[in-house]
Amino acid sequence: MIFRIFLGLAGALMLAACNPGAQIEDAKGLIKQFQADYNRGNAEALYDSVGEAWRKASPPAQLEAQLGLIKARLGQIESTEQVGFNAGFNNGLTTTQVVMKTTFEKGVAEEVYLFHGSGEEMEVVGWTVNSPLLQLSPEDVNKLTEGAKSAPTPR
């Protein structure tokens, strides 16, 4: 009997941690702040707002370069709307993914945000911007790979 009560409480806690309505509202607040920092060109504030997993995988200079490329090719954010989301709880980690259709000055893109945690502990751990304007041209690829031709082949 006690096992059943414990199991019921554990299930209730898991459902509370993965309340999709609450998760999406928390994520929307973080997205709004992220996009405001992007429009201000404030890479330092963006980097400070992302989660530990992002900071471990990417140094500040990488985020600055990414922002520079996106700003040059897409410009400022003019409007955005949520077009999808997914929330889940696995191995003690709550994850939320939010997909936004975002209109920039120079075109439309799909932004995908990935969050870990919930409530006050929710943090951005991933941001992807998908747009044909961000695809590299053959000339861009040549510029990026010029030094690779003279480099020794790894073994």
trRosetta pair geometry for C-beta under 8 A, 3 or more apart (Angstrom, degrees):
i j d omega theta_ij theta_ji phi_ij phi_ji
1 4 5.8 -53 -155 31 34 111
1 5 6.7 32 150 -16 65 103
2 5 5.6 -52 -151 36 37 112
2 6 6.3 38 151 -18 67 106
3 6 5.7 -56 -148 39 31 112
3 7 6.1 33 153 -21 66 108
4 7 5.6 -52 -143 37 30 113
4 8 6.3 34 154 -21 63 105
5 8 5.7 -54 -150 35 30 113
5 9 6.4 28 153 -16 64 106
6 9 5.8 -56 -148 38 31 110
6 10 6.3 32 154 -20 65 107
7 10 5.7 -52 -146 36 30 113
7 11 6.4 32 154 -19 63 106
8 11 5.7 -55 -150 36 30 112
8 12 6.4 30 153 -19 64 106
9 12 5.6 -54 -147 36 33 112
9 13 6.4 34 154 -19 65 104
10 13 5.8 -54 -150 36 31 111
10 14 6.5 31 152 -19 64 105
11 14 5.7 -54 -149 35 32 111
11 15 6.5 29 155 -16 65 105
12 15 5.8 -55 -148 38 32 110
12 16 6.3 33 153 -20 65 107
13 16 5.6 -54 -146 36 32 112
13 17 6.3 31 155 -20 65 106
14 17 5.8 -55 -148 35 31 111
14 18 6.4 -3 161 8 64 112
14 89 5.7 167 -168 108 87 154
15 18 6.3 -76 -143 54 28 89
15 19 7.1 64 153 -70 64 72
16 19 6.1 -10 -157 -38 36 108
17 89 5.6 94 100 -107 110 141
17 94 5.4 -141 155 -69 98 130
17 118 5.9 172 -166 17 67 154
18 23 7.0 -4 -160 -45 45 137
18 87 5.8 154 -167 139 84 108
18 88 6.6 -7 -139 -163 131 18
18 89 4.0 -101 -62 -30 130 119
18 94 5.8 -165 -88 -124 75 106
18 118 7.7 -127 -84 -71 38 147
19 22 4.1 46 93 22 116 112
19 23 6.2 166 83 -19 58 87
19 118 7.9 101 38 -157 83 143
20 23 5.4 -56 -140 38 31 114
20 24 6.1 27 164 -19 67 106
20 85 7.5 133 -165 112 102 122
20 87 4.7 177 -109 37 77 140
21 24 6.2 -58 -148 35 25 105
21 25 6.6 21 156 -15 61 109
22 25 5.8 -58 -148 38 32 110
22 26 6.3 32 156 -18 67 107
22 118 7.0 53 117 -169 111 113
22 119 7.4 -9 158 -71 120 74
23 26 5.9 -58 -150 37 28 109
23 27 6.2 26 154 -18 65 111
23 85 7.9 158 108 163 107 133
23 87 4.4 102 88 -115 162 144
23 94 7.1 -140 -108 166 123 122
23 96 4.6 -177 171 -93 117 138
23 115 7.8 168 -173 81 93 134
23 118 6.0 -64 -99 -120 82 101
23 122 7.7 151 -143 -100 67 141
24 27 5.5 -55 -144 39 32 113
24 28 6.2 39 155 -26 66 103
24 82 7.6 70 -167 -151 114 162
24 85 5.4 56 -104 157 110 174
24 87 7.2 -100 -49 -47 80 129
24 96 7.1 -168 -77 -163 51 133
24 98 6.9 126 -133 -96 76 116
25 28 5.7 -48 -145 30 31 113
25 29 6.9 34 154 -19 60 101
26 29 6.0 -56 -160 31 32 112
26 30 6.8 24 149 -12 65 107
26 96 7.8 125 75 29 104 167
26 115 7.8 159 109 160 104 163
26 118 6.5 130 39 -160 167 58
26 119 6.2 -105 -102 -87 148 21
26 122 4.8 112 146 15 130 160
27 30 5.7 -60 -152 40 36 109
27 31 6.1 37 151 -22 70 106
27 85 7.4 147 71 -132 155 130
27 96 5.2 -130 -65 122 137 139
27 98 4.9 157 145 -33 140 140
27 113 6.7 149 -172 102 110 131
27 115 5.4 -135 -107 -11 102 153
27 122 6.8 -111 -75 168 63 147
28 31 5.5 -52 -143 36 32 113
28 32 6.3 38 155 -24 64 102
28 82 7.1 -58 -98 -58 105 134
28 98 7.4 178 -70 -138 62 162
29 32 5.8 -51 -150 30 30 113
29 33 6.7 23 154 -11 62 105
30 33 5.9 -57 -150 40 34 108
30 34 6.1 38 151 -24 67 108
30 49 7.6 160 -156 167 92 118
30 113 7.7 159 101 173 109 148
30 115 6.9 114 66 -100 155 130
30 122 6.4 -123 -37 116 145 113
30 123 7.7 174 -134 -131 151 28
30 124 5.9 178 157 -49 130 100
31 34 5.5 -53 -143 37 32 115
31 35 6.2 28 159 -16 66 106
31 80 7.7 -142 149 122 120 150
31 98 6.4 -89 -61 92 141 147
31 100 6.7 148 -167 -51 144 145
31 113 5.8 -122 -93 -26 104 166
32 35 6.1 -57 -147 38 25 107
32 36 6.4 27 153 -20 62 108
33 36 5.6 -54 -147 35 32 113
33 37 6.4 31 155 -17 66 105
33 49 6.7 -165 121 -145 119 156
34 37 5.9 -58 -152 37 29 109
34 38 6.4 33 148 -22 64 106
34 46 6.6 75 -145 -126 72 90
34 49 6.6 -162 -91 107 78 144
34 113 7.4 143 51 -111 164 133
34 124 6.3 92 -84 -59 139 159
34 127 7.3 -169 177 -96 145 142
35 38 5.3 -47 -146 33 36 117
35 39 6.4 36 155 -19 66 102
35 77 5.2 -59 -168 52 108 166
35 80 6.5 -113 -109 -6 162 153
35 102 7.8 -161 -117 -128 129 135
36 39 5.9 -53 -149 36 31 109
36 40 6.5 25 153 -13 63 108
37 40 5.7 -59 -147 42 32 108
37 42 4.6 -91 -162 67 80 107
37 45 4.5 -142 -135 97 125 116
37 46 4.7 163 125 -66 134 81
37 49 6.8 -172 -12 7 165 145
38 41 7.6 31 175 -73 33 31
38 42 7.9 -85 -57 43 16 72
38 46 6.7 73 -69 -84 66 133
38 67 6.8 -155 -136 -133 79 108
38 70 7.9 -47 -161 102 119 134
38 77 6.4 63 94 -12 122 122
39 76 5.2 59 -131 -149 89 95
39 77 5.5 -91 -71 35 106 93
40 45 7.5 16 78 40 129 141
41 67 7.2 130 -142 154 60 130
41 71 6.9 45 -104 -99 94 154
42 45 4.0 13 136 24 121 116
42 46 6.3 143 101 -19 72 86
43 46 5.5 -55 -148 38 35 115
43 47 6.1 35 155 -21 69 106
43 60 7.0 107 142 -174 110 90
43 63 5.7 148 -163 115 103 102
43 64 4.5 52 -166 -95 166 77
43 67 5.3 -149 -92 25 105 157
44 47 5.8 -54 -146 36 29 109
44 48 6.3 28 154 -17 63 108
44 60 7.3 20 -105 -152 60 129
45 48 5.7 -55 -146 39 32 111
45 49 6.3 28 155 -20 65 110
46 49 5.8 -65 -150 36 29 108
46 50 6.8 31 156 -30 65 103
46 63 6.3 -170 103 164 118 136
46 67 7.2 145 41 -73 162 139
47 50 6.1 -49 -150 20 33 111
47 55 7.2 95 -176 -99 84 94
47 60 4.9 15 -122 -115 164 89
47 63 5.3 165 -81 59 99 159
49 123 7.9 -179 159 -148 59 84
49 124 6.6 37 125 28 90 120
50 54 4.1 -67 154 72 126 147
50 55 6.3 152 95 -47 104 83
50 63 7.9 -156 -4 -98 149 149
50 123 6.7 93 -179 171 36 100
50 124 4.9 -73 -122 82 70 98
50 125 7.0 120 -175 -96 90 34
51 54 5.2 102 62 8 70 99
51 55 7.2 -137 107 -1 39 91
51 115 7.9 131 -32 -145 136 55
51 116 5.9 90 -132 41 171 109
51 117 7.7 167 -108 5 134 121
51 123 3.3 118 -79 122 100 125
51 124 5.9 -169 -11 71 91 40
51 125 4.4 -37 50 -78 132 81
52 55 5.6 -59 -145 41 35 110
52 56 6.2 38 156 -23 69 105
52 123 7.4 57 3 106 67 160
53 56 5.9 -53 -149 33 29 112
53 57 6.6 14 157 -9 62 113
53 116 6.6 85 5 0 138 146
53 125 4.4 18 69 -141 121 118
54 57 6.0 -70 -150 44 30 103
54 58 5.9 -36 174 36 70 111
54 124 6.7 6 -26 112 151 76
54 125 5.1 -164 -42 -145 94 49
54 126 6.8 -170 -88 -65 105 45
55 58 7.0 -82 -122 61 21 70
58 62 4.6 -117 -167 77 93 137
58 63 6.1 99 139 -48 123 88
59 62 5.3 105 59 0 69 101
59 63 7.8 -137 102 0 42 86
60 63 5.8 -58 -155 37 40 109
60 64 6.3 41 150 -21 71 106
61 64 5.5 -52 -147 37 35 115
61 65 6.4 37 154 -20 66 104
62 65 5.8 -52 -149 36 31 111
62 66 6.4 33 152 -19 64 106
63 66 5.5 -53 -146 37 33 113
63 67 6.2 34 155 -18 66 106
64 67 5.8 -55 -147 38 29 110
64 68 6.3 34 153 -23 63 106
65 68 5.6 -52 -148 33 31 115
65 69 6.5 31 155 -18 64 104
66 69 5.9 -55 -151 35 30 109
66 70 6.3 23 155 -13 65 109
67 70 5.8 -58 -143 42 31 107
67 71 5.9 31 158 -19 67 110
68 71 5.9 -56 -142 39 25 109
68 72 6.2 23 160 -18 62 110
69 72 5.9 -59 -147 37 26 109
69 73 6.2 2 164 0 64 114
69 134 7.1 78 143 -137 109 92
70 73 6.3 -70 -142 48 25 96
70 74 5.4 -27 179 29 68 117
70 129 5.7 69 -118 57 127 162
70 134 6.9 -7 -103 -100 69 119
71 74 7.0 -69 -111 58 15 77
71 75 6.6 54 -164 -111 53 21
71 76 7.7 31 -137 -64 82 49
73 106 6.8 -138 151 80 44 146
73 131 7.6 159 125 90 119 129
73 133 4.7 156 163 145 108 103
73 134 5.7 134 103 -87 156 61
74 104 3.8 10 167 122 99 167
74 105 7.0 122 151 45 53 75
74 106 5.3 -151 -147 53 33 104
74 107 6.0 -92 -127 52 79 90
74 109 6.1 -26 -122 -25 146 136
74 129 7.4 -102 -15 164 160 141
74 131 6.3 93 -86 56 122 167
74 133 5.8 131 -76 94 78 140
74 134 7.3 -15 -42 -60 111 96
75 104 5.0 139 64 163 81 100
75 105 3.0 -61 106 43 149 118
75 106 4.7 125 0 -10 115 95
76 104 6.6 156 82 -157 32 75
76 105 5.1 65 43 -33 74 114
77 80 6.2 -10 -175 -42 121 112
77 102 5.8 -51 -135 -175 104 117
77 103 7.5 102 -162 79 61 51
77 104 5.8 -52 -99 -103 46 70
78 103 4.8 -55 64 105 105 97
78 104 6.5 137 3 -139 90 16
78 105 6.3 126 -41 -70 112 54
79 102 7.3 179 94 -152 46 54
79 103 4.7 16 54 44 86 113
80 100 4.9 7 -175 176 110 125
80 101 7.0 161 -154 82 58 46
80 102 4.3 -9 -106 -108 94 81
80 103 7.1 -151 -71 22 49 67
80 111 7.3 -21 -138 26 125 131
81 100 6.7 153 77 -156 29 76
81 101 5.4 -14 62 57 85 93
81 102 8.0 178 23 -79 52 47
82 85 6.6 -8 -174 -40 120 108
82 98 6.3 -59 -130 -171 106 103
82 99 7.2 100 -161 78 64 55
82 100 5.7 -49 -98 -101 48 72
83 99 5.3 -66 70 108 85 100
83 100 6.7 128 12 -132 86 20
83 101 4.7 67 -30 -22 131 102
83 110 7.7 -73 47 -130 137 97
84 98 7.4 159 92 -160 57 41
84 99 3.8 13 58 44 98 122
85 96 6.8 -8 -171 -174 105 88
85 97 6.4 166 -154 88 54 58
85 98 4.8 -7 -105 -107 97 65
85 99 6.7 -151 -68 17 48 74
86 96 7.3 169 87 -153 50 46
86 97 4.6 6 52 51 94 104
87 94 7.3 -3 -172 -174 92 91
87 95 7.2 175 -149 92 48 52
87 96 4.7 -5 -105 -107 84 82
87 97 7.7 -162 -71 24 44 62
88 94 7.4 174 92 -150 41 52
88 95 5.4 -6 60 58 87 92
88 96 7.9 172 22 -79 57 45
89 92 8.0 3 -178 -118 86 7
89 93 7.3 170 -151 82 53 39
89 94 5.1 -20 -100 -99 81 72
89 95 7.8 175 -84 19 33 67
90 93 6.1 -26 70 59 65 86
90 95 7.3 -20 27 9 99 112
93 116 6.1 -40 -170 -150 104 101
93 117 7.9 -53 -156 -61 70 48
94 116 7.0 122 77 -167 61 50
94 117 6.0 58 64 -148 101 9
94 118 4.7 -3 85 -36 157 106
95 114 6.9 -18 -167 -168 101 89
95 115 6.8 150 -158 81 51 58
95 116 6.0 -24 -100 -102 70 61
96 114 7.6 155 83 -157 50 44
96 115 4.4 -10 60 59 95 110
96 118 7.8 106 -26 -92 124 78
96 122 7.3 -9 28 -141 130 122
97 112 6.6 -6 -172 -173 100 93
97 113 7.0 162 -154 84 50 53
97 114 5.3 -13 -103 -103 80 71
97 115 7.5 -168 -75 21 35 74
98 112 7.5 163 82 -154 45 47
98 113 4.7 -7 57 57 94 104
98 115 7.4 31 -2 -6 102 112
99 110 6.3 -12 -169 -173 97 102
99 111 7.3 156 -157 83 46 52
99 112 5.4 -13 -104 -103 74 76
99 113 8.0 -165 -75 23 30 70
100 110 7.2 151 78 -161 49 52
100 111 4.4 -11 60 60 103 102
100 112 7.8 -169 23 -75 72 32
100 113 7.2 38 -5 -7 110 105
101 108 6.7 -2 -178 -173 87 111
101 110 6.2 -29 -102 -104 58 69
102 108 7.0 155 84 -157 46 62
102 109 5.4 -22 67 67 96 82
102 110 7.4 144 19 -112 84 18
102 111 5.0 39 -8 -10 132 114
102 129 7.9 -60 52 -132 135 97
103 107 7.9 -135 -150 130 58 25
103 108 5.3 -32 -103 -101 64 79
104 107 5.8 3 60 61 100 54
104 108 7.1 174 20 -94 76 24
104 109 6.1 26 -9 5 118 109
104 131 7.8 -30 18 -90 132 163
106 133 6.4 129 115 -139 113 165
107 131 6.0 120 109 -167 124 131
107 132 7.7 -105 169 56 155 85
107 133 5.0 153 42 -25 153 141
108 131 7.1 175 98 -119 43 108
109 129 5.2 15 158 -174 142 91
109 130 6.1 156 -169 74 85 46
109 131 3.6 -57 -104 -61 99 117
109 133 7.4 -84 -75 40 107 108
109 134 7.4 62 -117 -16 129 121
110 129 7.5 154 79 -157 47 45
110 130 4.5 -13 59 58 97 105
110 131 7.3 169 20 -63 63 69
111 127 6.9 -19 -168 -164 97 85
111 128 7.1 154 -157 81 48 52
111 129 5.5 -15 -102 -102 74 72
111 130 7.8 -170 -76 20 28 73
112 126 7.5 -23 114 122 89 104
112 127 7.3 157 81 -153 56 37
112 128 4.4 -4 53 55 103 102
112 130 7.2 40 -9 -9 105 109
113 124 6.2 -65 -163 -129 103 101
113 126 7.0 146 -163 88 38 68
113 127 5.7 -1 -107 -103 68 74
114 124 7.3 98 74 -160 53 60
114 125 5.4 -66 105 71 97 83
114 126 3.4 19 40 51 118 111
114 127 7.5 -135 22 -57 76 41
115 122 5.2 10 177 -171 127 99
115 123 6.5 155 -151 76 78 31
115 124 5.9 -48 -97 -97 76 44
115 125 6.6 127 -127 13 23 87
116 122 7.3 170 87 -144 38 54
116 123 6.0 -17 59 59 82 84
116 125 5.0 41 -7 -18 105 138
117 121 3.9 -123 -173 118 134 89
117 122 4.4 -165 94 -93 96 40
117 123 5.7 51 30 10 131 78
118 121 6.4 23 57 63 42 93
118 122 5.4 29 -120 -65 16 99
119 122 6.3 150 53 -18 28 97
124 127 6.4 16 177 -49 123 103
129 134 6.4 132 107 -49 99 160
130 134 7.4 -128 -148 45 26 133
131 134 4.8 93 65 -1 86 102
131 135 8.0 -132 101 -19 56 77
132 135 5.6 -32 -161 1 49 118
136 140 4.0 -132 -163 91 91 132
136 141 5.3 110 134 -55 127 81
136 144 7.4 -36 -152 -1 150 139
137 140 4.7 105 49 1 70 100
137 141 7.2 -134 95 -3 41 85
138 141 5.6 -53 -149 36 35 112
138 142 6.4 39 152 -21 66 103
139 142 5.6 -51 -149 34 33 113
139 143 6.5 35 152 -20 64 103
140 143 5.8 -55 -152 34 32 112
140 144 6.4 25 153 -14 65 109
141 144 5.8 -60 -148 41 32 109
141 145 6.0 5 162 0 68 117
142 145 6.2 -73 -137 50 25 94
142 146 6.5 54 160 -60 64 85
143 146 6.2 -23 -150 -18 27 113
145 148 4.5 -49 -163 29 72 125
145 149 7.0 83 145 -35 84 85
146 149 6.6 -49 -171 11 35 109
147 150 6.5 -67 -164 42 46 98
147 151 6.4 55 144 -37 74 108
148 151 5.3 -51 -147 22 40 121
